[in-house]
Amino acid sequence: MQQEQTSTNAAANKLASKMPDAFVILFFVVVIATVLTHIVPAGFFEVEQVTTVVDGKEQSRTVIQPDSYTLAEKGHSGASLFASGGGQGFFNYAFEGMVSGTKWGAAIGVVAFILVVGGAFGIIMQSGAVNNGILALIRRTQTADKLILPIMFLLFSLGGAVFGMGEEAIAFCIVLTPLVIALGYDAITSVLITYIATQIGFATSWMNPFSVQIAQGIADVPPMSGSGYRMAVWAVFTLAGLVFTLRYASRIKANPESSPSYDTDAYFRKQQDSGVEARFGKTDISILLTLLAGIIWVIWGVTVHQYYIPEIASQFFAIGVVVAAISKFAGRMSLNDASAAFQQGAKDLLPAALIVGMAKGIVLILGGDDPTSPSVLNTLLHYAGSAMAGVPETGSAVFMLAFQSIFNFFIASGSGQAALTMPLMAPLSDLVGVSRQIAVLAFQLGDGLTNIIIPTSASLIGCLGVARVDWAVWARFAWKFVLLMMGLAVGAVILAVMVNYQ
């Protein structure tokens, strides 16, 4: 039996080694996107300012006028091979993608976030306190995993549902991956209980300010309305995700070598072996308390002050500096050692940061996500919406879900996708007899659940990067789970139509 399992693992590893990695996959996606710009005409929409009153305060937003789509002039050509003067050509996608956006989001903001947080945790891990704490925890209780996995999954799912947790999971994945592996599981389990749990919560949220509330506002649906149904959907999806995770984790603990990430997990096992100390001392306690206080600080900032990428990155940098100071005074690490650890931590996450930037290049090749500028994305959005005319209610709702899922490959930002698609989906839902609440539900399910697997999701690539799991390995593992989630999503949308969800 053991020999058969070894042969199976060897075959799986051989298959994984033949699969193209994320850089190769993204390159060919850019090739396809470039070809599309020469086949599909570019178009644009007109926008208007809409003012609404929320909680007694006036709020203005820009929305697309549904019937305003216009083809670009014939002089508009497809993407060139190379562009000068800061233009966007095929060979420009890597650089232009990485410098696009602002410090508040993809790509440059997320790239900087990954590198700074990776460097900070390089210092924390170099101190040895995390590994020593893990070993002490395992020595004192043999049932820690039975509590840690379900509690973490539920907390992260709530984080995604309540305040749209996504990029923040990257930092927690760094903390929990060594612990999960030390408990006998693998890095994939760590990604499941952190990032994947947040995306389940994000997709089924009843109050997420970054997706559902924006979408409801654009669709002229009362904020927080329909919460009861969404809470029930959250409970079902979270339970399904938790059961899947626990079953997978128990299988890996019974046979660690069956893990798709077993080879790359050796990095964390080696760290734990080299970091073993005879005792868990005061220095370790001080560093771990600093880390705990820092995490509480981050959670407080996100929930109370709506801190985002710039603030969170700076918070973790501050944690790294304090840990370096404690290690220096304790004689555990010199300042040069701390500097080297920071550089190594950032270097370890450089591939993930590069992928985030290159993935953004796909959107730029297609013309960008500005509805008022000619782009292939605008044309795809227009014709996809028009295709729903005359489709029955249930079919229209499922079509909306499928469309939002596919469109999320190009616009992985929840708020960005809401701003671009909901001004069209909302009035279209009126025409096909589907409530706008269902259109919002289809949006958030399609947007959130596909973040589990698409290589253009900065948060996913960041989490996989810190867990040292190649995207191709992840995709080979996750596709069945994605099908499960999408099957539940189709059921949730169909049930919403049947009960006339308003």
Order of alpha helices (4+ residues) and beta strands (2+ residues): alpha-alpha-beta-beta-beta-beta-alpha-alpha-alpha-alpha-alpha-alpha-alpha-alpha-alpha-alpha-alpha-alpha-alpha-alpha-alpha-alpha-alpha-alpha-alpha-alpha
